[in-house]
Amino acid sequence: ALLANEQLQVIINEAFHALPAMQRATITMIDMEGYKIDEVCNILDISSSNARVLLHRARVAIHQCIEQYQGN
């Protein structure tokens, strides 16, 4: 189980680093650092709808990698 968790962590890390820069920045600030969406918009100089799309795409990409890993 420990080996599986380490492998999953590697998969998540690789998926995270493969994200486009804006998606990676958005998911980092919101999901990891706890910023509010309006703070992210101000920092990255993007609209609220753009921030939501970037966050959604980043989450989907990482979830897809996890699902592929679990399917193997």
Secondary structure, DSSP 4 states (H G I P E B T S, - for coil): -HHHHHHHHHHHHHHHHHS-HHHHHHHIIIIIS---HHHHHHHHT--HHHHHHHHHHHHHHHHHHHHHHHH-
